[in-house]
Amino acid sequence: MSTKYIQTGDAVDYTPVAEVKAGDVVVQGDLVGVAKLDIPAGKLGALAVTGLFDFPKATGAGTAIPAGTRVYWDAAEKVAKADSESGANKEIGKTVKTASDADAVVRTRLSQ
């Protein structure tokens, strides 16, 4: 059997068991996506798996993340971090803009 082209791959189908709001980060194993629109429970929607996004990050001393840094999603704290915490946090991509200690978001190029 030959390989069959399906789509560009910048978004993937997703049917949640609970309602997902636009902008929510969804982790499926090692695949991390962002809901492009609200998705009702049990209804087919889409998750972006590429693109530039402002992800929330912690603020305060020592939380700056330089441009070009690989970042990870901490699903428990719902923030992007520069630490995978031994694989507990899933990779979301690389930063494209430095986020200072005071910044509440980090601009990230989502990539898997």
Residue pairs with C-beta under 8 A, 6 or more apart in sequence:
9 49
9 50
10 48
10 49
10 50
10 51
11 33
11 36
11 46
11 47
11 48
11 49
12 31
12 33
12 46
12 47
12 49
13 44
13 45
13 46
14 20
14 26
14 28
14 33
14 35
14 39
14 44
14 45
14 46
14 47
15 39
15 42
15 43
15 44
15 45
16 26
16 39
16 41
16 42
16 43
16 45
17 41
17 42
18 41
19 38
19 39
19 40
19 41
20 26
20 35
20 38
20 39
20 45
21 35
21 38
22 35
22 36
22 37
22 38
23 34
23 35
24 34
24 35
25 32
25 33
25 34
25 55
25 73
25 75
25 78
25 92
26 32
26 33
26 34
26 35
26 47
27 73
27 75
27 90
30 90
30 91
30 112
31 49
31 112
32 49
32 73
32 90
32 91
32 92
32 110
32 112
33 47
33 48
33 49
33 110
34 47
34 48
34 51
34 53
34 110
35 45
35 46
35 47
35 48
36 45
36 46
36 47
36 48
37 45
37 46
38 45
39 45
39 46
48 110
49 110
49 112
50 110
50 111
51 109
51 110
52 96
52 107
52 108
52 109
52 110
53 107
53 108
53 110
54 105
54 106
54 107
54 108
55 71
55 73
55 79
55 80
55 92
55 105
55 106
55 108
56 78
56 79
56 80
56 104
56 105
57 63
57 65
57 79
57 80
57 81
57 99
57 103
57 104
57 105
57 106
58 77
58 79
58 81
59 101
59 102
59 103
59 104
60 101
61 101
62 101
63 99
63 101
64 98
64 99
64 100
64 101
64 103
65 71
65 80
65 82
65 95
65 98
65 99
65 106
66 95
66 98
67 95
67 96
67 97
67 98
68 94
68 95
68 96
69 82
69 94
69 95
70 82
70 91
70 93
70 94
71 80
71 81
71 82
71 91
71 92
71 93
71 94
71 95
71 106
71 108
72 80
72 81
72 82
72 83
72 84
72 85
72 89
72 90
72 91
72 92
73 79
73 80
73 81
73 89
73 90
73 91
73 92
74 80
74 81
74 85
74 88
74 89
75 89
75 90
80 92
80 106
80 108
81 89
83 89
84 91
91 112
92 108
92 110
92 111
93 108
93 109
93 110
93 111
94 108
94 109
94 111
95 106
95 107
95 108
95 109
96 107
96 108
96 109
97 106
97 107
99 105
99 106
99 107
